[in-house]
Amino acid sequence: MNDRRTAKTALVTGASSGIGLELARAHAKCGGDLIVVARREAELRALKDALESDYGVHVDVVVDDLADDAAPGRIFAGVEASGRPIDYLVNNAGFGGRGLFHEREWGADRDMIQVNVVALSALTRLFLPGMVARGSGRILNVSSPAGDLPGPLQAVYFATKAYVTSFTYALHEELSGTGVTTTALIPGATNTGFADRSGMTGTALFNDAASPEAVAEAGYEAMLHGRLSVVAGVPLSRRVIYALAPLLPTKTLLRMVRRAQEAPRRRRSDDVVEKGRL
């Protein structure tokens, strides 16, 4: 069902750059108001000014860190206090990091789980009942092809995206007939700065990275139509590889994934990356 109507309000996490910023822009182009959430206030303020100027919409800025367990509750309380229902929830915030699990800083991986899994689930749990009660709503969760694969050198990141995909699919079925849908956006390597932040620059996975605008537009349209999922920014050759991956022996697949994530110039186990969330 197509739910493109201009009087909708969307909340977008990780909106200060990349796919999140472009998802916010896609909604503003349709005339919808926004609540944009990220850690970087200057970037959010610039986005607010641009969207309000270009599209005549209203944009509220929320500066918060989803690695803080209390952040989803604060965000929800602020929205409730405003008296404005959220029609579209876009759980885009997330980050990765490369290295051997036993050598990586546990605090960074713990925060990754908090942002990629716990905060996404908490925001969904907080906003979903209101959508169901109103009989309408859309939730877009940004996942990754990594969710369908084991991920040596990014063990935690791949595992978090497996959760996001599975969670989104399960809710899609649970919500059947309610007027509310969940959609998984599954973007391939995208030119967002994620590669730099996650230590993946120079790896095979980030050859021919897609544009965030194209990925966001595909995700936004899929969300409006209530689709279960959409794969965006993945070249045909790589789609074939992903399709064949489950047929390979597990150990062979593990070696292939590891090689794809090794930088050609520096194959070290200590490529630990500082937090890359937005």
C-alpha positions in Angstrom: 0.0 0.0 0.0 1.4 3.4 -0.9 1.3 5.8 2.0 2.7 8.9 0.3 1.0 11.8 2.0 2.5 15.1 2.8 1.2 15.7 6.3 3.3 13.0 7.9 6.0 13.5 10.5 9.2 11.3 10.4 11.8 10.8 13.0 15.2 9.9 11.5 18.2 8.8 13.6 21.7 9.2 12.4 20.5 12.1 10.3 23.6 14.3 10.3 25.1 12.8 7.1 25.1 9.9 4.7 22.0 7.7 4.2 20.2 9.3 7.2 20.6 12.8 5.8 19.3 11.7 2.4 16.3 9.9 4.0 15.4 13.1 5.8 15.7 15.0 2.5 13.5 12.4 0.7 10.8 12.9 3.3 11.1 16.7 3.2 10.7 16.6 -0.6 7.3 15.0 0.0 6.3 17.9 2.3 6.7 16.0 5.6 7.9 17.5 8.8 10.9 15.9 10.6 12.6 15.2 13.9 16.2 14.6 13.2 18.4 12.9 15.7 22.2 12.6 15.9 25.2 13.5 18.1 26.5 16.3 15.9 24.5 19.5 16.5 26.2 21.7 13.9 25.4 19.3 11.1 21.8 18.8 12.3 21.3 22.6 12.4 22.6 23.0 8.9 20.3 20.2 7.7 17.3 21.9 9.4 18.1 25.2 7.8 18.5 23.6 4.3 15.3 21.5 4.5 13.2 24.3 5.9 14.5 26.7 3.2 14.2 24.3 0.3 11.0 22.5 1.1 9.0 24.7 3.5 8.8 21.9 6.1 9.3 22.1 9.9 12.4 20.3 11.3 13.1 19.7 15.0 16.7 18.9 16.1 17.4 16.4 18.8 21.0 16.1 19.9 21.6 12.8 21.7 23.8 9.8 21.8 22.1 6.5 21.2 25.0 4.7 22.9 23.4 6.0 26.1 20.8 3.5 27.3 18.5 6.3 28.4 18.6 8.1 25.0 15.5 6.4 23.5 13.4 7.2 26.5 14.5 10.8 26.4 13.7 11.1 22.7 10.3 9.5 23.1 9.4 11.7 26.1 10.3 14.8 24.1 8.1 13.7 21.2 5.2 12.9 23.6 5.6 16.3 25.2 5.3 18.0 21.8 1.9 16.3 21.3 2.9 15.4 17.7 2.6 11.7 16.7 5.4 10.1 14.7 4.1 8.6 11.5 7.4 7.3 10.1 10.2 6.0 12.3 13.5 5.7 10.5 16.1 3.7 12.5 19.2 4.6 10.5 21.8 5.3 13.2 24.5 2.6 13.4 28.3 2.1 13.1 30.9 -0.6 12.6 34.5 -1.3 13.4 37.1 -3.7 12.1 39.5 -5.9 13.9 39.9 -9.2 15.8 37.2 -9.4 18.4 39.5 -10.4 21.2 41.8 -7.4 20.4 39.2 -4.7 19.9 38.2 -2.3 22.7 35.1 -3.9 24.4 33.6 -0.4 25.0 33.5 0.3 21.3 31.8 -3.0 20.5 29.4 -2.6 23.5 28.4 0.8 22.2 27.9 -0.8 18.7 25.5 -3.3 20.1 23.7 -0.5 22.0 23.3 1.7 19.0 22.7 -0.9 16.3 20.5 -3.2 18.3 19.2 -2.0 21.7 18.4 1.6 20.7 16.8 0.5 17.5 14.6 -2.0 19.4 13.8 0.5 22.2 12.7 3.2 19.8 10.6 0.8 17.9 9.0 -0.5 21.1 8.3 3.0 22.3 6.7 4.4 19.1 5.1 1.3 17.7 2.0 1.1 20.1 0.9 4.6 19.1 1.1 3.6 15.4 -0.9 0.5 15.9 -3.5 2.4 17.9 -3.9 4.9 15.1 -4.0 2.1 12.5 -1.2 3.6 10.4 2.6 4.0 10.4 5.8 3.0 8.8 9.1 1.9 10.3 12.3 1.7 8.2 15.3 -0.1 9.8 18.6 0.2 8.0 20.3 -3.2 7.9 23.0 -4.5 5.6 23.9 -7.6 3.5 26.2 -8.3 6.4 23.1 -9.5 8.2 23.0 -12.6 6.0 26.6 -13.6 6.4 29.1 -14.4 9.2 31.7 -11.6 9.5 35.2 -12.4 10.6 37.0 -9.1 11.3 33.6 -7.5 11.9 32.1 -10.1 14.1 29.9 -7.8 16.2 28.8 -5.5 13.3 27.6 -8.5 11.2 25.8 -10.0 14.1 24.0 -6.7 14.9 22.8 -6.5 11.3 21.6 -10.1 11.4 19.5 -9.0 14.4 18.1 -6.0 12.6 17.0 -7.9 9.5 15.5 -10.8 11.5 13.7 -8.3 13.9 12.3 -6.3 11.0 11.0 -9.3 9.2 9.3 -10.8 12.3 7.6 -7.5 13.1 6.4 -7.2 9.5 4.4 -10.4 9.9 3.2 -9.6 13.4 1.8 -6.3 12.2 -0.1 -7.8 9.3 -3.5 -6.2 9.1 -2.7 -3.3 11.5 -2.0 -0.6 8.9 1.6 -0.5 10.2 4.6 -2.0 8.4 8.3 -2.5 9.0 10.8 -2.4 6.1 14.4 -3.4 6.1 16.7 -1.3 3.9 19.6 -3.4 2.9 22.2 -1.1 1.3 25.4 -2.3 -0.2 28.7 -0.4 0.2 27.7 3.3 0.1 29.8 6.4 -0.3 28.9 7.9 3.2 32.2 7.9 5.1 31.2 4.6 6.8 34.3 2.9 5.2 36.6 5.5 6.9 34.9 5.3 10.2 34.8 1.5 10.3 38.3 0.9 9.0 37.1 -0.5 5.6 38.7 2.0 3.3 40.7 0.1 0.6 38.9 -3.2 1.0 37.2 -5.1 -1.7 33.8 -4.5 -0.1 33.9 -0.8 -0.8 34.8 -0.9 -4.5 32.1 0.8 -6.6 30.3 2.3 -3.6 26.8 3.5 -4.3 25.5 7.1 -3.8 23.6 7.7 -0.5 20.9 9.6 -2.5 20.0 6.6 -4.6 20.1 4.2 -1.6 17.9 6.5 0.5 15.4 7.0 -2.3 15.0 3.3 -2.8 14.6 2.8 1.0 12.1 5.6 1.3 9.9 4.4 -1.5 10.0 0.8 -0.2 8.9 2.1 3.2 6.0 4.1 1.8 4.8 1.0 0.0 5.1 -1.1 3.1 7.5 -3.6 1.5 9.3 -6.2 3.6 12.7 -5.2 2.4 14.7 -3.6 -0.4 18.3 -4.2 -1.5 19.9 -1.0 -2.8 23.3 0.0 -4.1 24.4 -3.6 -4.6 25.9 -4.3 -8.0 24.5 -7.3 -9.9 27.8 -9.2 -9.6 27.7 -8.9 -5.9 24.0 -9.8 -5.7 24.9 -13.1 -7.4 27.7 -13.7 -4.8 25.3 -13.0 -2.0 22.7 -15.3 -3.5 25.2 -18.2 -3.8 26.8 -17.6 -0.4 24.4 -19.9 1.5 25.3 -22.8 -0.9 29.0 -22.6 0.0 30.7 -24.6 2.7 30.7 -22.5 5.8 34.5 -22.5 6.2 34.9 -21.4 2.6 32.4 -18.6 3.1 34.2 -17.4 6.2 37.6 -17.2 4.4 36.0 -15.3 1.5 34.4 -12.8 3.8 37.6 -12.3 5.7 39.6 -11.7 2.6 37.1 -9.2 1.3 37.5 -7.2 4.5 41.3 -7.2 4.6 42.9 -4.0 3.4 45.3 -4.7 0.5 48.0 -2.5 1.9 47.7 -3.2 5.6 46.4 -6.5 6.9 46.8 -6.0 10.6 44.6 -7.3 13.4 44.8 -4.0 15.2 42.8 -1.9 12.7 40.6 -0.8 15.5 38.4 2.2 14.6 37.0 4.9 16.7 33.2 5.2 16.9 31.6 6.0 13.6 28.1 6.7 14.5 26.5 9.9 13.4 
